[in-house]
C-alpha cells in the first residue's frame, strides 16, 4: 500500500487527510506566487496529488 509522509493512505483519518491536503495546497499556492481567487483550483490540485 502506498504511503503518504509515513502514513498508509488506507489508514489515514479524515483529519490527517485534510491536514495533508491543506499543507499541499499552501505549498502550491506559494509556488504559484500566492495568487488570489484560485482557492478551489489549488485545493482540488492538492487533493488530487495527496490522494494519488
C-alpha positions as CSV (number, residue, x, y, z in Angstrom):
1,X,0.0,0.0,0.0
2,X,1.3,3.5,-0.9
3,X,2.5,5.7,1.9
4,X,2.0,9.5,2.4
5,X,4.6,11.0,4.7
6,X,4.8,7.9,6.7
7,X,1.1,7.1,7.0
8,X,-0.5,4.4,4.9
9,X,-3.2,6.0,2.7
10,X,-5.8,3.5,3.8
11,X,-5.2,4.1,7.5
12,X,-5.3,7.9,7.4
13,X,-8.0,9.6,9.3
14,X,-10.2,12.2,7.7
15,X,-8.4,14.8,9.8
16,X,-5.0,13.6,8.7
17,X,-6.0,13.6,5.1
18,X,-7.5,17.1,5.3
19,X,-4.3,18.4,7.0
20,X,-2.1,16.9,4.3
21,X,-4.2,18.4,1.6
22,X,-4.1,21.8,3.4
23,X,-0.3,21.6,3.6
24,X,0.0,20.7,-0.1
25,X,-2.4,23.5,-1.1
26,X,-0.4,26.0,0.8
27,X,2.8,24.8,-0.9
28,X,1.2,25.0,-4.3
29,X,-0.3,28.5,-3.6
30,X,3.2,29.7,-2.6
31,X,4.8,28.2,-5.7
32,X,2.2,30.0,-7.8
33,X,3.1,33.3,-6.3
34,X,0.3,33.5,-3.7
35,X,-2.3,34.2,-6.3
36,X,-5.8,35.3,-5.2
37,X,-9.0,33.8,-6.5
38,X,-7.8,30.3,-7.3
39,X,-8.5,28.7,-3.9
40,X,-10.8,26.0,-5.3
41,X,-8.5,25.1,-8.2
42,X,-5.4,24.9,-5.9
43,X,-7.3,22.9,-3.3
44,X,-8.5,20.4,-5.9
45,X,-5.0,20.0,-7.3
46,X,-3.6,19.4,-3.9
47,X,-6.3,16.9,-3.1
48,X,-5.5,15.0,-6.4
49,X,-1.8,15.0,-5.6
50,X,-2.2,13.8,-2.0
51,X,-4.7,11.0,-2.9
52,X,-2.6,9.6,-5.8
